[in-house]
Amino acid sequence: MIRRIWRSYTTPDKADAYEHFFDTLMLPAIEGMRLPGYQNMELLRRVADEEVEFVWVMSFDSAKSLSPLKAEANDPVSVPRAAQQLLTRWDEKASFYETRQSRP
């Protein structure tokens, strides 16, 4: 399994709005793309000092499934303007990890 991980940050007063944006716009858009090998997506959230960190984790069957995202591994992540208005900063690139061990 391959995991695509991307981090973004916002202020506490905009965190709920960003999570709503993810839930109502981004998640349905990504699911609608029907990416080969796509398994699921998780959104993690934590308060860190004066900001809120969000971590997107997308899971795929294998590296072969990543062909539609392959260019993104070296290119900056495209952040929609609506999300940029809610965020203070974000990772320029997503990271890709191979799952080596997983236990239930």
C-alpha angles and dihedrals in degrees: 000000000000123000124203111205127191130171131207134174137210142165120273092250092057099039096093091048091051092049089050090050090052093047099045103033116014101041095048091045093052093045089049090058089068092212113201112258094008110154108171148317131232130194115207122194133191137165111236116182108297097350141057119235122209123194120195114204118189119186125208133182095241145334088272087065091061099072093111089051098036095102090051091066088074101024129075115267113256108236115194114241091241089057092046089058090058098042131075095198143343142188111279090215135029119236124227122211132187112224106235100175134011129172130187 
